[in-house]
Amino acid sequence: MERDRFKLNAAAIYDPRQPNQRVLVYNFNIPLDRLYDLATFEFVRQVLETDFPPQATGVVVPLYFQLSAVYLLVNGNTNEERIWTGSFHPRARDAAQITDFRVFEPATFPNYAFENSQPLRVINKVSTFGDGLDSVWRFQRLISVVVSCQATLHLIHPIFDRHAKFRQHGHGGATKKNWKVHTTFFD
């Protein structure tokens, strides 16, 4: 299954109103079996410190991160299963978040992310947000936790030397408002 592997997906989003900047988004998918290992979160910290050094030139908006979950939902009427990320009730999005966005601080990140990603804590959080909603979909099981990170960087930031692909304009699509370049670093 695609979402039960430890991997990093990254995207650089181009906005023509700010042609010398990119919003970089990193999503680390951490499968259930790796959530019990603090070393996993130390590795994520090392990647983030390498790619987003706090004193680097070109930081427009610093690195923020948030924890969310990937989980299995089951339809109570048909037993149909769906893999879902985030909220399945758009008006109750806050309840689907494991944590709010916060500034990345290397010294505290591994322990904070590890503690807030423990399966029992995550299951309690995501399994209760559907309570009281008029929906046939119910939480079945946790698949993974996603560490979502984003920063706005000027093109002079060192990450663009290491990952030149992020300088490019991605595929514009029909609207061409936001263009995106996407890559997977490891899995």
Phi, psi and omega in degrees: 000137183301322187268004177254024177244147175282118182205165176237120170254137181228147178220144173244122184254126181259133174239118183300343177286340178229068189296341180262015179229158172223145168267117178263132180237124175244130175237111176268119175266118182246110183290161184312314184292342180264353182290341181271001187247108180302330180300330176299316182285332172295320178297315178301315178303316181297318178297314181294320177295324180291314185275335183231060180299133188297331181264010182293150175286152175093008178279118177267310174233128185295171181288127175243154176219160178212150176254135174221180186230155170246131186211167180260130174252149177234134176284121182295340180267323188245351186064014174296142180249146176221137171271131188225148174235135180078207186271138171265007175231097190304331181280353181241038185302319182305321182293338181275347181278136175284318176222160171283166172295141176213157180294136177288122175237110186307322184294327185255345185304307186303312181292318179299310182294318179300309182298319182279353179256003180296133189309316181297318178296315181294315180300316178299322181290308186281337182278347181261346186288346177269352181300132177083354178272151178276082181213146177272351182275132180230147176298134178248307179199155177278136178254312182199169172246142179246126172264107181261126183235145176208147177210151174256124187231143173282153183296350176278354180297142184300338181298331182285343172283321180282326183232074186301334180304329182290345177287335187292161168271132181278203180280123186285332183067198185287324186270329182056019176287310179236125178253148187224138170247131186235145176208157172247125184275319179205156170196000000 
